[in-house]
Amino acid sequence: MMADSGPEEIAVIGNTDLTSAELENNIKNTMVEIEKWTSLLRKMEISVGEAEKRTGKNTVNMQEIYTVYLIETRPVDAVTEGIIPAPDSLWRRYSEFELLRNYLLVTYPFVVVAPLPEKRAEIVWHKLSADNMDPDFVERRRVGLENFLLRLASHPVLCNDKIFYIFLTEEKGWKEMVYETGFQAKADSRLKAMNAAFRVKNPDKRFTELKHYSDELQTVVSQLLRVRARVADRLYGVYKVHGNYGRVFSEWSAIEKEMGDGLQSAGHHMDAYAASVDDILEEEEHYADQLKEYLFYTEALRAVCRKHELTQFELEMAAQDLASKKQQKEELVTGTVRTFSLKGMTSKLFGQETAEQREAKLQVLEQQIEEGEEAVKEKNTESDEFVKTAWLDIEHFKDQKDRDLKEALISYAIMQISRCKKGIQMWTNAKECFNKM
């Protein structure tokens, strides 16, 4: 075997595509382990009860207005004989939710961590406020933050995290505990991740396809949200124009004796129809927020893919370094230089090394090769474990995504059908008013 062939084979081990049978077997084995874990939701009720606007000084000692959210928790077994005790509660800012998620992303790189609701309203129809202090937006964000906590609490891995539990139950000292974990020092820089993405030689096609899928999913969901926003703009205009019917019928009724009552009643139906659009579009925002969650989930998918690329790149670099050391050993033993190097030119100019010098270098290389083989073995194990756990979580995410988006789209269709029926009912009522004239 050539000196550089062994490590190349080792470098592929951590990235070998599993057969469908092997993957299924791995998933089943891991699912047995998951069943041993207990979801936090089985022990605790979690909700974000309300939001409150506050004022205070920021890090640069300037006055600012911000929103805090009330997290309420209650042990499930505390509810006995119909008596519901008061929940434990604490207030958290949006930035604290961000800190929690950043910690989870670094600590569990193989998990598709649920996204937070948007910090500022994006892809909205023109009548909807983009102000992050707008009461309607704050309420939707409250719902989104509660959903975020429930996602974490129902996840088989994240639900057992100590920092997450303290986030829910202890108001003071939480931030200090997060920073004490040193998660920030473990975070991979974007430059490092980009370098790995471009230089990795043996990418796992499943993760490559997943990255492409996340890009495409982001595009289609973004387009869908933009179409919905344009439709909402036009729908708002159509409904409000019906208010003109109401005004005209009311003015007309004032000059008619026999037809007056019928025209007046029809006008009231038109006014009610025009006013109903605000509630309709507010309900639509609920479904838009569900779509936005998966728009933001696409970045979480890419984060897992980037971590895999980095893991694979480190494995390949370790294997490449090992191959280089083995080649140096072979050249030292045989006295032949296979590739051009400064070392080879130096030997030709100043003569060969003594036997003692070669022996000393050989001992150093053998030690480095031994350490290199151990490093490659360790990176292989790390890569194998990452692929196994990450792919299991990705399969879990896919099932969740299919369920959630199917339910959201069906509910949205039902809402549109209901809206159309209300329009038919309004014109049916108007027709009856005209019949009575």
C-alpha positions in Angstrom: 0.0 0.0 0.0 1.3 3.5 -0.9 2.1 5.8 1.9 -0.7 8.3 1.0 -3.4 5.8 0.2 -4.4 4.6 3.7 -5.3 8.0 5.1 -7.4 8.8 2.0 -9.5 5.8 2.8 -9.8 6.7 6.4 -10.9 10.2 5.4 -13.9 8.7 3.6 -15.1 6.5 6.5 -16.7 9.3 8.4 -18.6 10.4 5.3 -19.7 7.1 3.7 -23.3 7.2 2.6 -25.3 4.7 4.6 -27.6 2.3 2.8 -31.3 2.8 3.5 -31.4 -0.3 5.6 -28.5 0.8 7.7 -30.0 4.3 8.1 -33.3 2.8 9.2 -31.6 0.5 11.6 -29.7 3.4 13.1 -32.8 5.5 13.5 -34.7 2.6 15.1 -31.9 2.1 17.6 -31.7 5.7 18.5 -35.5 6.0 18.8 -35.3 3.3 21.5 -33.0 5.6 23.4 -35.3 8.6 22.8 -38.2 6.7 24.3 -36.2 6.6 27.5 -36.1 10.4 27.6 -39.0 12.3 29.1 -40.4 15.4 27.4 -40.5 18.4 29.6 -44.1 19.0 28.7 -45.1 15.8 30.5 -43.8 17.4 33.7 -44.5 21.1 33.2 -47.1 23.4 31.6 -45.4 26.3 29.8 -46.9 29.5 28.4 -46.0 33.1 27.6 -49.0 34.7 29.2 -48.6 38.4 28.4 -46.3 41.2 27.1 -45.5 44.4 28.9 -43.8 47.6 27.6 -41.1 49.0 29.9 -38.5 51.7 29.9 -35.0 51.5 31.2 -31.3 52.2 30.4 -29.4 50.1 27.9 -25.7 49.1 28.0 -24.6 52.6 27.0 -26.7 54.2 29.7 -29.3 55.6 27.3 -33.0 55.5 27.9 -34.9 52.9 25.8 -38.3 51.4 25.5 -38.5 47.6 25.3 -41.0 44.8 25.7 -40.8 41.9 28.2 -42.8 38.7 28.1 -44.2 36.8 31.1 -43.2 33.1 31.1 -45.5 31.0 33.3 -44.8 27.5 34.4 -46.8 25.0 36.5 -46.0 21.4 37.4 -48.4 19.0 35.7 -48.9 16.9 38.8 -49.7 20.1 40.8 -53.3 20.1 39.4 -55.2 17.8 41.8 -58.9 17.5 42.4 -59.7 20.3 40.0 -57.7 22.8 42.0 -55.3 24.7 39.7 -52.5 26.4 41.6 -51.1 29.8 40.6 -48.2 29.3 38.1 -44.6 30.4 38.8 -43.7 33.3 36.5 -40.8 35.5 35.4 -40.2 38.1 32.8 -37.8 37.8 29.9 -36.8 40.2 27.1 -36.6 39.1 23.5 -32.8 39.4 23.6 -32.8 36.7 26.3 -34.7 34.4 24.1 -32.0 35.1 21.4 -29.2 34.3 23.9 -30.9 31.0 24.8 -31.2 30.0 21.1 -27.6 30.9 20.4 -26.5 28.8 23.3 -28.5 25.8 22.0 -27.2 26.2 18.5 -23.6 25.9 19.7 -24.2 23.3 22.3 -26.3 21.0 20.0 -25.0 21.5 16.5 -26.7 18.3 15.3 -30.2 19.7 16.2 -32.4 21.7 13.9 -33.2 24.3 16.6 -36.6 25.9 16.3 -36.4 29.6 15.2 -37.6 32.6 17.0 -40.4 34.8 15.7 -39.2 37.8 13.7 -37.8 40.7 15.6 -39.4 43.2 13.2 -42.4 42.6 10.9 -41.3 41.5 7.4 -43.3 40.6 4.2 -46.5 42.3 5.4 -49.4 43.9 3.5 -49.2 47.7 3.6 -51.9 48.4 6.2 -50.1 46.3 8.8 -47.7 48.1 11.1 -44.0 47.2 10.8 -43.4 48.9 14.2 -42.0 46.3 16.7 -43.9 48.1 19.5 -47.3 47.9 17.7 -49.7 46.0 20.0 -50.9 43.5 17.3 -47.3 42.7 16.4 -46.2 42.3 20.0 -49.2 39.9 20.5 -48.2 37.8 17.5 -44.6 37.8 18.7 -45.9 36.6 22.2 -47.6 33.7 20.5 -44.5 32.9 18.5 -42.3 33.0 21.6 -44.6 30.6 23.4 -44.5 28.3 20.3 -40.7 28.5 20.4 -40.6 27.4 24.1 -43.0 24.5 23.4 -40.9 23.4 20.5 -37.8 23.2 22.8 -39.8 21.5 25.6 -41.1 18.8 23.3 -37.7 18.1 21.7 -36.2 14.8 23.0 -32.7 16.3 23.4 -33.3 20.0 24.2 -36.0 19.4 26.8 -33.3 18.0 29.1 -30.9 20.9 28.9 -30.2 22.4 32.3 -29.8 26.0 31.0 -33.1 25.8 29.2 -34.8 24.7 32.5 -33.2 27.5 34.4 -34.3 30.0 31.7 -37.9 28.9 32.5 -37.7 28.8 36.3 -35.0 31.3 37.6 -35.2 35.0 36.8 -31.9 36.0 38.3 -28.4 34.6 37.5 -29.5 32.9 34.3 -27.3 35.0 32.0 -24.3 34.4 34.1 -24.8 30.7 34.0 -25.1 30.7 30.2 -21.8 32.7 29.8 -20.1 30.3 32.3 -20.7 27.5 29.9 -18.2 29.1 27.5 -20.4 28.5 24.5 -19.3 31.7 22.8 -15.7 30.4 22.5 -17.0 27.2 20.9 -19.0 29.0 18.3 -17.6 28.5 14.8 -16.8 31.7 12.9 -18.5 32.3 9.6 -15.2 32.6 7.9 -14.2 29.2 9.2 -17.5 27.7 8.0 -17.2 29.3 4.5 -13.6 28.0 4.2 -14.8 24.4 5.0 -17.6 24.7 2.5 -15.3 25.6 -0.3 -12.4 23.3 0.5 -14.1 20.0 1.7 -13.3 17.3 -0.9 -15.7 14.6 0.0 -19.1 16.2 0.9 -22.0 13.9 2.0 -24.5 14.2 -0.8 -27.4 13.9 1.6 -26.3 17.1 3.4 -25.5 18.8 0.1 -29.0 18.0 -1.1 -30.5 19.1 2.2 -28.7 22.5 1.8 -30.1 22.9 -1.7 -33.6 21.9 -0.4 -33.4 24.5 2.4 -32.5 27.2 -0.1 -35.4 26.2 -2.4 -37.8 26.0 0.5 -36.8 29.5 1.6 -37.5 30.8 -1.9 -40.9 29.2 -2.3 -42.1 30.1 1.2 -40.9 33.7 0.7 -42.7 33.9 -2.6 -45.9 32.5 -1.1 -45.8 35.1 1.7 -45.3 37.9 -0.8 -48.2 36.7 -2.9 -50.4 36.5 0.2 -49.4 40.1 1.2 -50.3 41.4 -2.3 -53.6 39.5 -2.2 -54.3 41.0 1.3 -53.7 44.5 0.0 -56.2 44.0 -2.9 -58.7 42.2 -0.7 -58.6 45.1 1.8 -59.3 47.5 -1.0 -62.2 45.4 -2.3 -63.8 45.1 1.1 -63.5 48.8 2.0 -65.0 49.8 -1.4 -68.1 47.9 -0.3 -68.4 50.6 2.4 -69.2 53.0 -0.5 -72.2 50.8 -1.3 -73.4 51.3 2.2 -73.0 55.1 2.0 -74.7 55.3 -1.3 -77.6 53.1 -0.3 -78.0 55.2 2.9 -78.1 58.4 1.0 -80.5 56.9 -1.6 -82.9 55.7 1.2 -83.3 59.3 2.4 -85.1 60.3 -0.9 -87.2 57.2 -1.3 -90.5 56.4 0.6 -91.4 52.9 -0.6 -87.8 51.7 -1.1 -86.2 53.5 1.7 -86.2 50.8 4.4 -84.9 48.1 2.1 -82.1 50.3 0.8 -81.2 51.4 4.4 -81.0 47.7 5.5 -78.9 46.7 2.5 -76.6 49.5 3.3 -76.1 48.2 6.8 -75.2 44.8 5.5 -72.6 46.4 3.2 -71.1 48.4 6.0 -70.8 45.3 8.2 -69.2 43.5 5.3 -66.6 46.2 4.7 -65.7 46.4 8.4 -65.2 42.6 8.7 -62.0 42.7 6.6 -59.9 43.8 9.5 -60.6 40.7 11.5 -60.2 38.5 8.5 -56.8 39.8 7.6 -55.7 39.7 11.3 -56.6 36.0 11.3 -54.7 35.6 8.1 -51.6 36.9 9.9 -51.7 33.9 12.2 -51.3 31.6 9.2 -48.6 33.8 7.7 -46.7 33.5 11.0 -46.8 29.7 10.7 -45.3 29.9 7.2 -42.7 32.4 8.5 -41.6 29.9 11.1 -40.6 27.5 8.4 -39.0 30.3 6.4 -36.7 30.9 9.4 -36.3 27.1 9.9 -34.4 27.0 6.6 -31.5 28.8 8.2 -31.5 26.2 11.1 -31.2 23.5 8.5 -28.3 25.2 6.8 -26.6 25.6 10.2 -26.6 21.8 10.6 -25.2 21.4 7.1 -22.4 23.9 7.8 -21.4 22.1 10.9 -21.3 18.8 9.0 -19.1 20.4 6.4 -16.8 21.7 9.1 -16.6 18.3 10.8 -15.8 16.6 7.5 -13.2 19.3 6.6 -11.4 18.8 9.9 -11.4 15.0 9.2 -9.9 15.5 5.8 -7.3 17.9 7.1 -6.3 15.4 9.8 -6.0 12.7 7.1 -4.1 14.9 4.8 -1.6 15.8 7.6 -1.2 12.1 8.4 -0.5 11.3 4.7 2.1 13.9 4.6 3.9 12.5 7.7 3.8 9.0 6.3 5.3 10.3 3.0 8.1 12.1 4.9 8.8 8.8 6.8 9.0 6.9 3.5 11.4 9.4 2.0 13.5 9.4 5.1 13.7 5.5 5.1 14.3 5.1 1.4 16.4 8.2 0.9 14.3 9.3 -2.1 12.3 12.5 -2.4 9.0 11.9 -4.3 8.0 15.6 -4.6 9.9 18.8 -4.9 10.7 20.4 -1.5 13.2 22.8 0.1 14.4 20.0 2.2 15.3 17.9 -0.9 17.2 20.9 -2.3 19.0 21.5 1.0 20.2 17.8 1.0 21.6 18.1 -2.5 23.4 21.4 -1.7 24.8 20.5 1.7 25.0 16.8 1.7 22.9 14.0 3.2 22.1 13.8 6.9 24.0 11.5 9.2 22.4 8.2 10.4 21.9 9.6 13.8 20.1 12.7 12.5 17.9 10.4 10.3 17.1 8.1 13.3 16.1 11.1 15.5 13.9 12.5 12.8 12.4 9.0 12.2 11.5 8.7 15.8 9.8 12.1 15.8 7.8 11.2 12.7 6.7 7.9 14.1 5.4 9.7 17.2 3.6 12.2 15.0 2.2 9.4 12.8 0.9 7.7 15.9 -0.7 10.9 17.1 -2.1 11.6 13.6 -3.7 8.1 13.3 -5.3 8.7 16.7 -6.5 12.1 15.6 -8.0 10.7 12.4 -9.7 7.9 14.4 -11.2 10.5 16.7 -12.4 12.7 13.9 -13.9 9.7 12.2 -15.8 8.8 15.3 -17.0 12.4 15.7 -18.1 12.6 12.1 -20.0 9.3 12.3 -21.7 10.3 15.5 -22.7 13.7 14.0 -24.1 12.2 10.9 -26.1 9.6 12.9 -27.6 12.1 15.4 -28.1 15.0 12.9 -29.9 12.8 10.4 -32.2 11.4 13.0 -33.1 15.0 14.0 -33.5 16.0 10.4 -36.0 13.1 9.8 -37.9 14.3 12.9 -38.0 17.8 11.5 -39.2 16.6 8.1 -42.2 14.8 9.8 -43.0 17.9 11.9 -42.7 20.2 8.8 -45.0 18.0 6.7 -47.6 17.9 9.5 -47.5 21.5 10.4 -47.6 22.9 6.8 -50.3 20.6 5.8 -52.4 21.6 8.7 -51.7 25.4 8.1 -52.6 25.2 4.4 -55.8 23.3 5.1 -56.8 25.7 7.8 -56.0 28.7 5.5 -58.2 27.1 2.7 -61.0 26.6 5.2 -60.8 30.2 6.3 -61.0 31.4 2.7 -64.0 29.2 2.1 -65.6 30.7 5.2 -64.8 34.2 4.0 -66.4 33.6 0.7 -69.5 32.1 2.3 -69.8 35.3 4.4 -69.7 37.3 1.2 -72.4 35.1 -0.3 -74.5 35.5 2.9 -74.1 39.3 2.7 -75.4 39.5 -0.9 -78.2 37.0 0.0 -79.3 39.4 2.8 -79.0 42.3 0.5 -81.2 40.5 -2.0 -83.9 39.9 0.6 -83.8 43.6 1.5 -84.3 44.4 -2.2 -87.2 41.9 -2.4 -89.0 43.6 0.5 -89.0 47.0 -1.2 
